[in-house]
Structure formats: C-alpha cells, structure tokens
Amino acid sequence: MAAGNERAFAIKARLDDAHAAEFAFSACKTMYGGKAIAAGDTLFVFAEGPGDGPGLVAMGTVTWAELLPRTPGVARETPRVSIRVRRDAPVRRPLAPDTLRRFCDWDDGRPETELNFKFYRQATPKIAGLSAAAARFLRQRFGPIS
C-alpha cells in the first residue's frame, strides 16, 4: 500500500461515463489487498471497454465502501466490495493498456510492471491495492507532485 496515512488502490472496470463526477461500483472482485479499501482512500480509475478501453481516466477519493458478506458454503470465493468514489481529477497524461503491457519482467520492481501484473495479466475487472511507488507513478499523470 502507499506510504504514510494515505492508502491507494486502483480499479479496472467498465464505466458508463468516464467523465462522471462520481462513480459507483457494485460487488467488485478484489485482489492484491483490494478488500481493505475504505472511505478516505485514494482510488485510481482505469476504464475498460472495446479494444481494452482508454486505461487510466481519473483519480478520486472513496466516499463509501462496504465489504460484502461471503456466500455460506462456498469454499473459495473472491472477496467483493461495493464502493462510491468522488472524482478529484481527470487524467492529464493518459496511460493506455498497451503502454503497460510492455512491462512484463515481473521482477524488475517498476510501477508500470506492478500495474500490468495486477490489471492486464488477467482480464478480470477488479480493485487492487497499490504500492507507494505505483501510487506516486499514477499521481504524476494528474499533474505535479506536491
């Protein structure tokens, strides 16, 4: 997760409106620590769609999150959460899926490789926790780092 008090996550999902002021995601699959998402966390939004979609489209703040209960009797069930997100900034420097796919040396420690591994190695839409390095890398796409 991101360093300090800030926790950062990313979601890859189909969006009805990539320019909306708020997003609502229901029963999202979580991986790589994504089930820990909570109100106040930073969320980077990757839109998927035909031809993989545009990739990174927004940065926002989670305003509400609820971990859904597991289904009784199901031995291996991926945790799911529902969240609402306030859009804080549109992306200024796009980051398309094909750009990230070039980073596939899984042990190189690059933030681009982390994002490719978590979101494009499997096609599944999901919420995932991010390292501090990946969060800093994505934040740069929204303007100067303060």
C-alpha positions in Angstrom: 0.0 0.0 0.0 1.0 3.6 -0.3 3.2 5.1 2.4 2.1 7.2 5.3 -1.5 7.6 6.2 -2.6 7.5 2.5 -3.7 4.2 1.1 -4.0 3.9 -2.6 -6.0 1.5 -4.7 -6.9 1.1 -8.3 -9.9 -0.3 -10.1 -10.3 -1.6 -13.6 -13.9 -1.6 -14.6 -16.4 -0.8 -17.4 -17.7 2.7 -17.0 -21.0 4.2 -18.2 -19.5 7.7 -18.2 -15.7 8.0 -17.8 -16.2 11.8 -17.1 -18.7 11.5 -14.3 -18.2 13.5 -11.1 -19.0 10.3 -9.1 -18.6 6.6 -9.7 -20.5 3.7 -8.0 -19.1 0.2 -8.3 -21.1 -2.7 -7.0 -19.9 -6.1 -5.9 -16.4 -5.7 -7.3 -13.9 -8.5 -7.2 -10.8 -7.7 -5.1 -7.3 -8.9 -5.4 -3.8 -7.9 -4.0 -5.3 -6.4 -0.8 -8.2 -4.7 -2.5 -10.7 -5.9 0.1 -9.1 -3.4 2.6 -10.4 -0.3 0.6 -12.3 2.1 2.8 -13.8 5.6 2.8 -11.0 8.2 2.5 -8.7 6.1 0.4 -7.4 7.3 -3.0 -8.6 5.4 -6.0 -7.2 5.5 -9.5 -9.8 4.5 -12.1 -8.9 2.5 -15.2 -11.8 2.3 -17.7 -12.1 -0.9 -19.8 -14.1 -1.3 -22.9 -13.8 -2.3 -26.6 -10.2 -2.7 -27.5 -9.3 -2.7 -23.8 -10.6 0.9 -23.4 -8.8 4.1 -22.6 -7.0 2.9 -19.5 -6.4 5.5 -16.7 -9.2 8.1 -16.7 -9.5 9.6 -13.2 -8.2 9.8 -9.6 -10.7 10.1 -6.8 -11.5 9.6 -3.1 -13.6 6.7 -1.8 -16.6 8.2 -0.1 -18.2 4.9 1.0 -17.1 1.3 1.0 -18.8 -2.0 2.1 -17.2 -5.4 2.1 -19.9 -7.9 1.0 -20.5 -11.0 3.1 -19.2 -14.3 1.8 -21.7 -16.8 0.5 -22.2 -19.6 3.0 -21.0 -23.0 1.8 -18.6 -21.6 -0.9 -15.1 -22.7 -0.1 -13.1 -20.4 -2.4 -14.8 -17.1 -3.0 -13.1 -13.9 -4.0 -13.9 -11.1 -1.6 -16.1 -8.4 -3.2 -16.8 -4.8 -2.2 -19.1 -2.1 -3.3 -17.8 1.5 -3.3 -18.7 5.1 -4.2 -16.0 7.4 -5.4 -15.8 11.2 -5.8 -13.8 12.2 -8.9 -11.0 14.6 -7.8 -9.1 14.9 -11.0 -9.2 13.8 -14.7 -6.1 12.3 -16.1 -3.8 14.8 -17.8 -1.3 12.3 -19.2 -3.2 9.2 -20.5 -1.9 5.7 -19.7 -3.3 3.1 -22.1 -3.3 -0.7 -21.5 -0.9 -1.3 -24.4 1.6 1.0 -22.8 1.6 -1.0 -19.6 1.7 -4.4 -21.3 5.3 -3.8 -22.5 6.3 -4.1 -18.8 6.3 -7.8 -18.2 9.6 -8.5 -16.5 7.8 -9.4 -13.3 10.8 -8.9 -11.1 12.0 -5.5 -12.3 10.3 -3.5 -9.5 8.9 -0.9 -11.8 5.5 0.6 -11.0 4.4 0.0 -14.6 5.1 -3.7 -14.2 3.1 -3.8 -11.0 0.1 -2.2 -12.8 0.4 -4.6 -15.8 0.7 -7.6 -13.5 -2.3 -6.6 -11.4 -4.7 -5.4 -14.1 -3.7 -6.7 -17.5 -2.1 -10.1 -16.9 -5.7 -11.3 -16.1 -8.6 -9.6 -18.0 -10.8 -9.7 -14.9 -12.2 -6.3 -13.7 -11.0 -5.8 -10.1 -9.9 -3.5 -7.2 -6.3 -3.9 -6.1 -4.1 -2.3 -3.5 -1.1 -0.3 -4.8 2.4 0.1 -3.6 3.6 3.6 -2.7 5.8 3.6 -5.9 2.8 2.7 -8.1 0.6 5.4 -6.4 3.4 8.1 -7.0 3.7 7.0 -10.6 0.0 7.3 -11.2 -0.3 10.6 -9.3 2.2 12.1 -11.8 -0.3 11.6 -14.6 -2.6 14.1 -12.9 -0.2 17.0 -12.6 2.8 18.0 -10.5 3.6 16.0 -7.3 3.3 18.3 -4.3 
